[in-house]
Amino acid sequence: MRTTTKLLALAALAVLGGLFAWRVDQSEGQVAEATASEGAQPNRAALPTPEGTSDGSTDDATPRVAVAVEPTPAADAATRPAGIEILAVVGAERRLVENAELWWLEGSFERGEWYDPTFEQWLKAGVLEQRMVDTAVRIASDADGKLRLPKPAQQGAVVASAEGLWAMETIARDSTDPTFVTLERDMTLTARVVDYAGAPVQGVRVALREELGDDVHFEHAVTETDAAGLARFPHYGRLLSGSAGYIDRIHLSIAEPLLEPVRVEFDPVSPPDEAVVLVLPPTGSVVLHLGETSTVRHAQLELQRRDLAAGGEQRQQRAFEGRRAAVHGVVRFPFVGLGGDVVPQTSQGNRSRVHDSARTAGPARLGEEVRIELDLPRVSTEVSGRALDESDAPIANSPCRVFFESGDLEFARFGETAFSQTDADGRFVLKLDRGAKGASTLTFEWLTDWRVPIGEGAVFFDWPDGAERHEAGELHVKRFPIVVTGQVVDRNGRALAGAKISTWIGVPEREAEHNDFIFRSSARWEHERDLRSRSDREGRFVVYGAIPSRELMLVAESDGAKSPPTLVKPGDRDVRLVASHDGVLHGRVLSDESLPSDHISVSVEFMDARDEAGPPEGERSEGVDAEGRFAFRGVRAGSYVVTVHVGAREPAAVLEDVRVEVGSGRVDPRLDPLDLRKLGRWRSVRVLEPDGSPSREWVVGWPDPDSPGEFETDWRDGPRLRVEQGDTGLWLCTSKSLIERIDPAALGDTVQLTAAPMVRLVVSPGCPWPEDGFLYATVRGANDTAVFEQELDQAELELDRDTPFEVLGRRLGPLHVALNLEVDFPAELPCEIVRGGVLAATSGVHVLEIRWTQEALDKALAKARE
């Protein structure tokens, strides 16, 4: 299973409600473009330079003044095959899969700026193959035996399959040629839902979830059970791609409104081969009536215990389940747990609403149906306009991004963005499932076919009272100035399509304002996110925008190739960016079979990264494939530091002066392979709570080899712990367990900790209390030999006359109590333990009685008032 750094967009991004926020979001969207493209198109393999050919480029970091571009020969352009070549590969070394079948799913530009999410939704609902029957087109080989998409490739997705392998990748118009689709091991995860009698239940929603703590989860997929009670999750590896996998808790859950969750957790690295059984408790049903004119598309229910009031304090995260589509203003929830109150949540367009006022008693007995009336009349807004350029000519048949900001009829101001295309007269229409009112703004952004912003215009107006639609009139769009034009080619002079152009601005030492605070920047070059571009099918690019500097550096990144920083000035034309950094740094990491490849990551850093002649190279990090192989493409020739990490521990191996030679596939002998088994025996161990459940979080400590008496700690979200066989003096605990010393050499596949007893601290009757100030008590083990244990064991709370101080005892044996009195300043208040001074392993509450004298209190008060 492939895992990457979590970008887990773990929460849906709300559309920001202001023009400034939209511009910020636009910048982030450009970052998202790069991320999406790079995720869909892995790095390109190195192309060796034929003998006797050269483009005159070098591989040093020296900035080079741009030279005139050499036009692509007409004959070459005429004979070059049309379209984007798709190559199906496996592993980090991109071994070709000759027998792979490739299918094309064409997307819609209107669905989003960078990709069409429909295919991902089909995948997560388990219906992708069903939809492909009617929509997918087989990609056939052309006359050259290549698998190519049309020219230009419309936005969509490629599905590739071979025996036991599968992949789906987003393809955009600016995808590189060729584009690599990496296949991975394919499997289907299955859940079986039964009732208490063991009979299968049809139509139950089941979710593949990643638990993030505090009742927060991320849904990787949701599907419904069939007549046999089976819910299937095809392409499990692809569904979990992007997850931290072995770090977080993964489980299959019944995604219906129930009082108690029904779920089964499993090891994401070794998912179950057989169906996971989920038992559905007795349920009734709820029918939500929304009104015939309602525009609600979906609804969910929250099932609350009756002792949790609708008003006042509620838990931070509210669990809405059982998402169902509205049909003619009615939503039916067939599986609702018994004995709670239900609260509906509805979705209209991009917004969701919780209807606490509609809270009602849910079904109380098996099969009971509850009806909820919730009149939500149809509310919609349609705003249109006509985009004109600076010469008053219509911006015809152009991709555009439209932002509308207004006041909502029921809530505060809102802002929504839509992506569309103007017609021949420059007209566009934006439709929303909400009402508008008051001062409004319509902003239009002009895009190229490659989604590069090239102009912007806005119109301000007051929304007419009671109107559902409004014509905003003409928007005069000001085209951004052209800063630089040029072409991106490889080291052999061939045009590179879809190359990402990054702009760096030269800045002297200065003060700059960011995020409402001032800092002093001494960086020679600053990345300008708003000045980005992509090369077209002929490698041509245009950078639009306003430049605050007369010094610019351009860097072009293609799939597996990168140009050295090229010095240009605003106004330069026909700049040539040569992607000559096309080296590959690759190798293989061997590890113990008990340590899955998901636990291993490799980072590389150019040894001369601080060279200020150009923008910093930065560190790059990648995971390893199932065979432990890794590959970094598009690197410059020179020396690198390669670091191998196992989980979050200190580097398992650091190799310096790893050489990369352009045009050479040579692998450093130290990486061919790098055998971690010779450096240490790492193992992956599951941490279990005292009750046997997988731990949500834990902390491990070990002696600091550089500071005797000090400890290093690793706080992690469970349930997996990485240990090295040679580790000594390890301590481990969770929030519910004792602190225990563990021996990695004696561990099995799991370690189950011991429950921590409860300690209750009570004050002896008649003890004097301060009339002002506060008393704080600290309880910990009396053994002072382990600094790590002291840090975890210590718990401090305020003493109260009426409420006993209770805390889990983290270590068995003698206990120590310290009191601090705080008035103006803190002061120690000496006390003694009357009884219960030794903590023993017990399931009951251990009572610890303390007392202090009037004399000790008077001295502490005097000191606290000094």
NORRASUL-V212903 format. One record per pair of residues at least 6 apart in sequence whose C-alpha atoms are under 7 Angstrom apart, sorted by the first residue. I is the first residue (numbers start at 1). J is the second residue. Records with the same first field share a line. If there is no record, write none. Layout:
I->J  J
This chain:
1->237
2->237  241
3->241  242  243  244  245  598
4->242  243  244
5->242  244
6->242  243  244
8->242
10->218
15->415  416
16->22  415
17->405  413  414  415
18->405  415
27->529  530
33->114
37->175
40->169  170  171
41->179  180  181  559
42->180  559
43->559  560  633
44->559  560  561  633
45->560  633
46->560  582  583  584  663
47->663
48->663  664
49->663
54->492
55->491  492  493
57->580
59->581  636  637
61->564  613  614
62->613
63->565  566  567  613  614
64->566  567
65->566  567  568
66->566  567  568  575  576
67->575  576
68->574  575  576
69->487  574  575  576
82->150  151
83->148  149  150  151  152  153
84->148  149  153  177  178
85->146  147  148  149  177  178  179
86->147  148  178  179  180
87->178  179  180  181
88->96  97  100  160  180  181  182  183
89->95  96  97  180  181  182  183
90->96  97  182  183  184
91->625
92->625  629  630  631
93->631
99->162
100->160  161  162
101->160  161  162
102->138  139  158  159  160  161
103->136  137  138  139  158  159  160
104->136  137  138  139  157  158  159
105->135  136  137  156  157  158
106->154  155  156  157
107->116  155  156
108->116  155
109->155
110->419  420
112->419
113->419
115->155  156  172
116->156
122->128
124->220  221  222  239
125->221  222  223
126->223  232  233  234
139->147
140->147
141->147
152->173
153->172  173
154->172  173
155->171  172  173
156->170  171  172
157->168  169  170  171
158->168  169  170  171
159->167  168  169
160->166  167  168
161->167
164->185  186
165->183  184  185  186
166->183  184  185  186
167->181  182  183  184
169->181
173->450
174->450  497  498
175->498
176->497  498  499  558  559
177->497
186->235  236  237
187->234  235  236
188->232  233  234  235  236
189->232  233  234  236
190->230  231  232  233  275  276
191->230  231  232  275  276  277
192->229  230  231  275  276  277  278
193->200  201  229  230  277  278  279  280
194->200  201  229  278  279  280
195->201  279  280  281
196->279  280  281
200->228  229
201->229
202->225  226  227  228  229
203->224  225  226
204->224  225
205->222  223  224  225  254  255  256  322
206->222  223  224  231  252  253  254  255
207->219  221  222  223  252  253  254  255
208->219  220  221  222  251  252  253
209->217  218  219  220  250  251  252
210->217  218  219  248  249  250  251
211->217  218  248  249  250
212->248
215->317
216->317
220->239  240
221->239
223->231
224->231
225->231
245->268  269
246->268  269  720
247->717  718  719  720
248->717  718  719
249->718  719
250->265  266  268
251->263  264  265  266
252->263  264  265
253->262  263  264
254->262  263
255->321  322
256->321  322  335  336
257->301  302  303  320  321  322  336  337
258->303  336  337
259->303  304  337
262->278
263->278
282->337  338  366
283->335  336  337  338  366  367
284->334  335  336  337  338  363  365  366  367  368  369
285->333  334  335  336  363  367  368  369  370
286->332  333  334  336  369  370  371
287->331  332  333  370  371  372
288->330  331  332  371  372  373
289->329  330  331  372  373  374
290->329  330  373  374  375  376
291->329  375  376  377
292->328  329
293->377  378
294->329  376  377  378
295->348  378  433
296->326  346  347  348
297->325  326  347  348
298->323  324  325  326  346  347
299->323  324  325  331  344  345  346  347
300->320  321  322  323  324  344  345  346
301->320  321  322  342  343  344  345
302->319  320  321  342  343  344
303->340  341  342  343
304->340  341  342
305->340  341
306->340  341
310->356
322->333
324->331
325->331
338->362  363  364  365
339->362  363  364
340->361  362
341->359  360  361  362
342->359  360  361  362
343->355  356  358  359  360
344->354  355
345->352  353  354  355
346->352  353  354
347->353
348->433
349->432  433
362->370
363->369  370
379->433  434  435
380->432  433  434  435  468
381->431  432  433  434  435  436  468  469
382->429  430  431  432  468  469  470
383->429  430  431  469  470  471  472
384->428  429  430  470  471  472
385->427  428  429  471  472  473  474  475
386->426  427  428  473  474  475
387->394  395  426  427  474  475  476  477
388->394  395  426  474  475  476  477
389->395  476  477  478
390->476  477  478
394->425  426
395->426
396->422  423  424  425  426
397->421  422  423  424  426
398->421  422  447
399->420  421  422  446  447  448  449
400->419  420  421  444  445  446  447
401->417  418  419  420  444  445  446
402->417  418  419  443  444  445
403->415  416  417  418  442  443  444
404->415  416  417  441  442  443
405->414  415  416  440  441  442
406->413  414  415  436  437  438  439  440  441
407->413  414  436  437  438
408->414  435  436  437
409->435  436  437
421->428
422->428
436->463
437->463  465
438->462  463
439->461  462  463
440->460  461  462  463
441->458  459  460  461
442->458  459  460
443->457  458  459
444->456  457  458
445->453  455  456  457
446->453  454  455  456
447->453  454
448->454
450->534
452->533
454->479  480  544
455->477  478  479  480
456->477  478  479
457->475  476  477  478
458->475
459->475
480->544  545
481->544  545  546
482->542  543  544  545
483->543  544  545  570  571
484->542  543  570  571  572  573
485->541  542  543  572  573  574  575
486->540  541  542  573  574  575  576
487->539  540  541  574  575  576  577
488->495  496  535  539  540  576  577  578
489->495  496  539  577  578  579
490->496  578  579  580
491->578  579  580
495->538  539
496->538  539
497->535  536  537  538  539
498->534  535  536  558
499->534  535  556  557  558
500->533  534  535  556  557  558
501->532  533  534  554  555  556  557
502->532  554  555  556
503->527  528  531  532  552  553  554  555
504->525  526  527  528  552  553  554
505->525  526  527  528  549  551  552  553
506->524  525  526  549  551  552
507->524  525  526
508->522  524
509->521  522
510->520  521  522
511->518  519  520  521
512->518  519  520  521
513->519
524->612
525->615
531->543  544  545
532->543
533->541  542  543
534->541
535->541
550->569  570
551->568  569
552->567  568  569
553->565  566  567  568
554->565  566  567
555->563  564  565  566
556->562  563  577  579
557->563
560->582  633  634
561->579  580  581  582  633  634
562->579  580  581  582  634
563->577  578  579  580  581
564->581
565->614
581->634  635  636
582->633  634  635  636  662
583->633  634  635  636  637  660  661  662  663
584->631  632  633  634  635  660
585->631  632  633  660
586->630  631  632  667
587->629  630  631  667  671  672  673
588->628  629  630  671  672  673  674
589->628  629  673  674  675  676
590->628  673  674  675  676
591->675  676  677
592->677  681  682
594->683  684
595->682  683  684
597->624  625  626  628
599->646  647
600->623  624  645  646  647
601->622  623  624  644  645  646
602->621  622  623  643  644  645
603->619  620  621  622  642  643  644
604->619  620  621  640  641  642  643
605->618  619  620  640  641  642
606->617  639  640  641
607->639  640  641
609->616  617  618
610->616
623->630
624->630
637->660  661  662
638->659  660  661
639->657  658  659  660
640->656  657  658  659
641->655  656  657  658
642->654  655  656
643->651  653  654  655
644->651  652  653  654
645->651  652
646->652
647->722
658->668
680->724  725  726
681->724  725
682->722  723  724  725
683->722  723  724
684->720  721  722  723
685->720  721  722  749  750  751
686->719  720  721  749  750  751
687->694  695  719  720  721  750  751  752
688->694  695  751  752  753
689->695  752  753
690->737  752  753  754  755
692->752
694->719
695->718  719
696->717  718  719
697->716  717  718  719  734
698->715  716  717  718  733  734
699->713  714  715  716  732  733  734
700->713  714  715  730  731  732  733
701->711  712  713  714  730  731  732  788
702->711  712  713  729  730  731
703->710  711  712  729
704->710  711  712
709->787
710->787
711->787  788
723->744
724->744
725->744  745
727->744
728->743
729->741
730->741  742  743
731->739  740  741  742
732->739  740  741
733->739  740
736->755  756
737->753  754  755  756  810
738->754  755  756  810  811
739->810  811
756->808  809  810
757->808  809  841  842  843  844  845
758->806  807  808  809  845  846
759->806  807  808  809  845  846  847  848
760->804  805  806  807  845  846  847  848
761->804  805  806  847  848  849
762->804  805  848  849  850
763->849  850  851
764->849  850  851
767->851  852  853
768->854
772->823
773->821  822  823
774->821  822  823
775->798  799  819  820  821  822
776->796  797  798  799  819  820  821
777->796  797  798  799  817  818  819  820
778->794  795  796  797  817  818  819
779->794  795  796  816  817  818
780->793  794  795  815  816  817
781->793  811  813  814  815  816
782->814  815  816
793->810
799->805
812->839  840  841
813->838  839  840
814->837  838  839
815->837  838  839
819->828  829  830
820->826  827  828  829
821->827  828  829  860
822->864
823->864  865
824->864  865
825->864  865
826->864
827->860  863  864
828->860
829->856  857  860
830->852  856
831->850  851  852
832->850  851  852
833->849  850  851
834->849  850  851
835->848  849
836->847  848  849
837->848
